[in-house]
Amino acid sequence: MNTKYRISSLVLSLLLWAIIPITALVGLASTALALEYNKEILIEADFSGRDLTDSSFTKANLRQSNFSHANLRGVSFFAANLESANLEGADLTNATLDSARLIRANLANAVLEGAFAINAKFDGAIVDGADFTDALLRQDEQNKLCKLAKGTNPVTGRDTRDTLFCP
């Protein structure tokens, strides 16, 4: 009887040692895998509604691509061509947009909170309802955006002009 008890205890102990670490790893796993599209030519690609958290599009050609309502938190668009791209309602929180071309891009209702966009170009961009809270922008680009800025972001409830510190 004592031997059966020991074997049962040993089996149970081994199962617990295997199950607990596996459960912990599964619980900590990210829901989205960071993808790399660096230097890719993705003209007119459709990424709408996708979770692309922490992915990289460094130096990618994304002209006329659709990122509407996508989760782009922490994504790198460093030196990417986003000319005429649709980023409407996208979450670009903490994204890197440095040296990106966002000429004529649709950023309506996008959240760019904490985005790094020092050398980004926003000529002709649509920014109605966009939230630029704590985004790092060059002063001349910020001034250009202030001429276009209007509306309130539906997610954060912040006024676009306020988040850009427009006069």
Secondary structure as UniProt FT lines:
FT   HELIX           2..28
FT   TURN            38..39
FT   TURN            43..44
FT   TURN            48..49
FT   TURN            53..54
FT   TURN            58..59
FT   TURN            63..64
FT   TURN            68..69
FT   TURN            73..74
FT   TURN            78..79
FT   TURN            83..84
FT   TURN            88..89
FT   TURN            93..94
FT   TURN            98..99
FT   TURN            103..104
FT   TURN            108..109
FT   TURN            113..114
FT   STRAND          116..117
FT   TURN            118..119
FT   TURN            123..124
FT   TURN            128..129
FT   TURN            133..134
FT   STRAND          136..137
FT   HELIX           139..148
FT   TURN            154..156
FT   HELIX           160..163
FT   TURN            164..165
//
